[in-house]
Amino acid sequence: MPEAALLGASYALFHVPDLVRYGSKPSRQIARDPLQLAAIAAHVRSYESVVAYPPNQVFIGNLAPQALDLIERPRFRQPMESAREEGAFGRIFPQDLFYSRLADADPFHLVHMDDSGDAPPGSAVLTRAGRPVGWIEPGHPDDASQTSEVILENLACKASAIEAARMCLRDVDPKSIDYVINTGEEAIGDRYQRGGGNLAKAVAEAVGCTSATGADVKAFCCAPAHALILAAAAIRAGLYEHSWAKQPLCCDFVFVTSDLASRVRSVTVDAHTQASDHQPVLVEF
């Protein structure tokens, strides 16, 4: 019977200071008092300071969590020297690259990177240091679940998931993946099914998992835990199995003491049986 195992993990952390205005609380504050936008802009941090922020270095695997105990608070005033964008667990990306990834993730051409004119009414303006560089148009003018702000949220989830998945699949053939689960918190859909869309399959297609099906699991920030349970159950039940080796691979070992080593006559591995997730090893003395 196949066993489930966690074989890899990757984090994609994007620094997008110009999108803070579209957060739930900032957008409400700005609607009540437009001067709040300038106040927010005055407190955003540079990409370099975000990379050097010690908790972010922990997040991507360049610093042990225990090291934070030795760093005086507030830690943003204690930047790490020679901090790197990439670590063992993931990478930090700048805003311009994020905008590019948004456009790449948009098959319906709703993202417009163009600073030559004004954004149409109803669009979500994309800025760089407060200056317009593009916009996102609504998916449908009469659909409240496809406003420009909702499309921005959906594409942000898709683009960041694509980047994390690509890093996670660096040493894996994407075509070997047969099921993908997405746990992003934003609902994907339209006025007929506001949360009925499937971001998992869209991400799978973008990263080359052309043999995969999949579905979304929603449970706020707890969704990844539920997804791991469901994935493990599907593997345990024999419904899906991720073949991560590029060729037949045996992870079982037989050890013999030095006084027996000279008496080993043969070692045989049955690589063809499917009776178990382990391949039998026969040692003849």
Backbone hydrogen bonds, N-H to C=O, Kabsch-Sander energy under -0.5 kcal/mol:
donor,donor_aa,acceptor,acceptor_aa,energy
7,L,5,A,-0.8
11,Y,89,F,-2.1
13,L,11,Y,-0.6
13,L,91,R,-2.6
14,F,12,A,-0.6
15,H,93,F,-2.7
16,V,14,F,-0.8
19,L,16,V,-1.8
20,V,17,P,-1.2
22,Y,19,L,-1.7
23,G,20,V,-2.0
27,S,23,G,-2.6
28,R,24,S,-1.4
29,Q,25,K,-2.4
30,I,26,P,-2.8
31,A,27,S,-1.7
32,R,28,R,-1.6
33,D,29,Q,-2.6
36,Q,33,D,-2.5
37,L,34,P,-1.4
39,A,35,L,-1.5
40,I,36,Q,-2.6
41,A,37,L,-2.3
42,A,38,A,-1.6
43,H,40,I,-1.7
44,V,41,A,-0.7
50,V,46,S,-1.8
51,V,47,Y,-2.4
52,A,48,E,-1.8
53,Y,49,S,-0.5
53,Y,50,V,-0.7
56,N,53,Y,-0.9
57,Q,53,Y,-1.6
58,V,54,P,-1.9
59,F,55,P,-2.2
60,I,56,N,-1.7
61,G,58,V,-1.1
62,N,57,Q,-2.8
63,L,57,Q,-0.9
67,A,64,A,-1.5
68,L,65,P,-1.6
69,D,66,Q,-1.3
70,L,67,A,-1.3
71,I,68,L,-1.4
72,E,70,L,-0.6
77,R,74,P,-1.6
78,Q,75,R,-1.9
80,M,52,A,-2.7
83,A,80,M,-0.9
87,G,90,G,-3.2
89,F,60,I,-2.7
90,G,60,I,-1.0
91,R,11,Y,-2.0
92,I,85,E,-2.5
93,F,13,L,-2.7
98,F,94,P,-1.5
99,Y,95,Q,-2.4
100,S,96,D,-1.8
101,R,97,L,-2.4
102,L,98,F,-2.4
103,A,99,Y,-2.0
104,D,100,S,-2.1
105,A,101,R,-1.9
106,D,103,A,-1.3
109,H,106,D,-0.9
112,H,110,L,-0.5
112,H,135,W,-3.0
113,M,111,V,-0.5
114,D,112,H,-1.2
123,S,120,P,-1.7
124,A,136,I,-2.6
125,V,123,S,-0.7
126,L,134,G,-2.7
128,R,131,R,-2.6
131,R,128,R,-1.7
133,V,126,L,-3.3
134,G,126,L,-1.3
135,W,112,H,-2.3
136,I,124,A,-2.0
137,E,110,L,-2.3
139,G,146,Q,-2.6
140,H,146,Q,-0.8
143,D,140,H,-1.6
144,A,142,D,-0.6
146,Q,143,D,-1.8
147,T,144,A,-0.6
148,S,122,G,-0.6
151,I,147,T,-2.7
152,L,148,S,-2.1
153,E,149,E,-2.1
154,N,150,V,-2.8
155,L,151,I,-2.8
156,A,152,L,-2.3
157,C,153,E,-2.2
158,K,154,N,-2.3
159,A,155,L,-3.2
160,S,156,A,-2.2
161,A,157,C,-2.0
162,I,158,K,-2.4
163,E,159,A,-1.9
164,A,160,S,-2.2
165,A,161,A,-2.7
166,R,162,I,-2.4
167,M,163,E,-1.8
168,C,164,A,-2.1
169,L,165,A,-1.6
170,R,167,M,-1.2
172,V,169,L,-1.6
176,S,173,D,-2.2
177,I,174,P,-1.6
180,V,213,T,-1.9
182,N,215,A,-1.6
190,D,193,Q,-1.3
196,G,193,Q,-1.4
197,G,188,I,-3.8
199,L,197,G,-0.5
202,A,198,N,-0.9
203,V,199,L,-2.5
204,A,200,A,-2.5
205,E,201,K,-2.3
206,A,202,A,-1.7
207,V,203,V,-1.7
208,G,205,E,-1.1
209,C,204,A,-2.7
210,T,208,G,-2.1
212,A,209,C,-1.5
213,T,178,D,-1.5
215,A,180,V,-1.5
217,V,182,N,-2.8
219,A,220,F,-0.6
222,C,219,A,-1.9
223,A,220,F,-1.2
225,A,222,C,-0.9
226,H,222,C,-1.4
227,A,223,A,-2.7
228,L,224,P,-2.2
229,I,225,A,-1.7
230,L,226,H,-2.5
231,A,227,A,-2.8
232,A,228,L,-2.5
233,A,229,I,-2.2
234,A,230,L,-2.2
235,I,231,A,-2.1
236,R,232,A,-2.8
237,A,233,A,-2.1
238,G,235,I,-1.4
239,L,234,A,-2.1
240,Y,234,A,-1.1
243,S,176,S,-0.7
243,S,241,E,-0.8
244,W,242,H,-1.2
260,L,257,T,-1.5
261,A,257,T,-1.4
262,S,258,S,-0.6
263,R,260,L,-1.8
264,V,261,A,-1.4
265,R,284,E,-3.5
266,S,284,E,-1.5
268,T,282,L,-2.9
270,D,280,P,-2.3
271,A,269,V,-1.3
282,L,268,T,-3.5
283,V,281,V,-0.6
284,E,266,S,-2.8
284,E,282,L,-0.5
